[in-house]
Amino acid sequence: MVRVKICGNTSAAEVELCAACGADCVGFVVEYPVAVPWNLAREDAAPLVARVPPMIARAVVTGGEAEKVLAIARFLMPHLVQLHTDNSLEETAAIAGELSGLGIALIRAVRIDAATGRASGQIEDPLEAVLGLEQAGVAAVLLDARTRDMPAGTGVALDWGMAGEIRAATELPLVLAGGLTPENVRRAVEQVQPFAVDVISGVEAARTVKSAERVRRFIQEAKGL
């Protein structure tokens, strides 16, 4: 059964909602280097991360230089760090190695331009970018959409055919993000067959405000319950 990560949580009530609805992973955006609505300072994220119940994974989404990413990880000690910037393969490998020593797994995002279908960063071909990451020691790869205005949380869906081809070609667990909603996530799971799905804006009632009904429906639809 596909795993579900509900990301961009900014309050204790949202953490409790995600847990009550059956999320496998609760995510927090922490000191992301581009202004996004869900950004938290590490000091503000700490009590929320601590509220995630046992047996549910805690994920921190961040980015930037290795020293900053590692400092945030050491401060919050999540189960997972999601590196959502276009760090080189070499720097990604260095971060993955340091995090592994802390018992933290690294998920590396491959951000795909919604207009061109090209990956941002070192390697523009999305499949080649993912295959390059296989040698970098990451625990999983996440496919997400980006636009000129938003680096993540765009609400824009990826090409699921392309995502399915990447999933079939890589040995890494694949996390699918980008434009997923309660209305389309079952079709996305059936077509792509990802290891996990990740959502922010698709379960919001308003920007940074989670809808309890949409969170519940998203998890049920993703898991085919």
Secondary structure, DSSP 8 states (H G I E B T S, - for coil): --EEEE----SHHHHHHHHHHT-SEEEEEBS-SS--TT-B-HHHHHHHHHHS-TTSEEEEEE-SSHHHHHHHHHHH--SEEEE-S---HHHHHHHHHHHHHTT-EEEEEEEEETTT--BSSS--SHHHHHHHHTTTT-SEEEEEEE-SS-SS-------HHHHHHHHHH-SS-EEE-SS--TTTHHHHHHHH--SEEEESGGGEEETTEE-HHHHHHHHHHHHT-
